[in-house]
C-alpha cells in the first residue's frame, strides 16, 4: 500500500458500517480511507480533505446521524480541528 507521503495518523474503524474494518490514514495535506474487504485487504483509497498539516484522529457521531465522523487535528495550527462528516449511505 503506497501513500506517496509520510503518514501522520492511522486508524481502524468500521466507517462504512458493514462489519468490516476500514483503514483511515492522514498524510501531510490530505486523508484517505481504504474500505476494508473483510479479509485483511482493502480497496483503493478514497481521498478527502482537510488540506492542512494533519495530525491525530478521533471518531464520534458529531451530527447524531448514527455514523462515525472524523476529527483531525491540524498539526500546523495546534488550536484547530477539522470535522469530517460521514456522508456514506
C-alpha positions as CSV (number, residue, x, y, z in Angstrom):
1,X,0.0,0.0,0.0
2,X,1.7,3.2,-1.2
3,X,0.7,6.6,0.2
4,X,3.3,8.8,-1.5
5,X,3.8,10.8,1.7
6,X,4.6,10.1,5.3
7,X,1.6,9.1,7.4
8,X,0.8,11.4,10.3
9,X,-2.1,9.3,11.7
10,X,-3.6,5.9,11.2
11,X,-6.9,4.4,12.5
12,X,-9.0,1.3,12.0
13,X,-12.8,1.9,12.3
14,X,-15.9,0.5,10.6
15,X,-16.8,3.7,8.9
16,X,-19.0,2.1,6.3
17,X,-21.0,0.2,8.9
18,X,-20.7,-3.1,7.0
19,X,-19.0,-5.1,9.8
20,X,-15.6,-4.8,8.2
21,X,-12.8,-2.6,9.5
22,X,-11.7,0.4,7.2
23,X,-8.3,2.0,7.3
24,X,-8.1,5.7,7.6
25,X,-4.8,7.4,7.1
26,X,-3.8,11.1,7.3
27,X,-0.8,12.4,5.5
28,X,0.6,15.9,5.5
29,X,-2.0,17.6,3.3
30,X,-4.9,15.1,2.9
31,X,-6.5,12.0,4.3
32,X,-7.6,8.7,2.7
33,X,-9.9,5.9,3.6
34,X,-9.3,2.3,2.5
35,X,-12.5,0.4,2.6
36,X,-12.0,-3.0,4.1
37,X,-12.8,-6.2,2.2
38,X,-13.1,-8.2,5.4
39,X,-10.2,-10.5,4.6
40,X,-7.3,-8.2,5.6
41,X,-7.3,-6.5,2.2
42,X,-8.5,-3.0,1.3
43,X,-10.0,-1.4,-1.8
44,X,-8.3,1.5,-3.5
45,X,-8.3,4.6,-1.3
46,X,-10.9,7.4,-1.3
47,X,-9.1,10.7,-0.8
48,X,-10.6,13.6,1.1
49,X,-9.7,16.8,3.0
50,X,-8.7,18.5,5.1
51,X,-5.9,20.1,3.1
52,X,-3.9,21.1,6.2
53,X,-0.9,19.7,8.0
54,X,-2.9,16.8,9.6
55,X,-2.2,15.1,12.9
56,X,-4.0,12.8,15.2
57,X,-7.6,11.5,14.6
58,X,-10.6,10.7,16.7
59,X,-14.0,9.4,15.8
60,X,-17.5,10.1,17.1
61,X,-21.0,10.7,15.9
62,X,-20.8,14.5,15.8
63,X,-24.1,15.2,13.9
64,X,-26.1,12.4,15.7
65,X,-27.0,10.5,12.5
66,X,-25.7,7.2,13.7
67,X,-22.5,7.2,11.7
68,X,-18.9,7.8,12.8
69,X,-17.5,11.2,11.8
70,X,-13.8,12.0,12.0
71,X,-12.0,14.8,13.9
72,X,-8.5,15.5,12.6
73,X,-6.1,17.7,14.5
74,X,-4.5,20.4,12.4
75,X,-0.8,19.9,13.1
76,X,0.4,23.2,11.8
77,X,-2.3,25.1,13.8
78,X,-2.4,23.4,17.2
79,X,-5.5,25.4,18.1
80,X,-7.9,24.0,15.5
81,X,-9.5,20.7,14.5
82,X,-11.1,19.7,11.2
83,X,-14.5,17.9,11.4
84,X,-15.1,15.5,8.6
85,X,-18.8,14.4,8.5
86,X,-19.5,10.9,7.2
87,X,-22.0,11.0,4.3
88,X,-21.9,7.3,3.4
89,X,-25.2,5.6,2.7
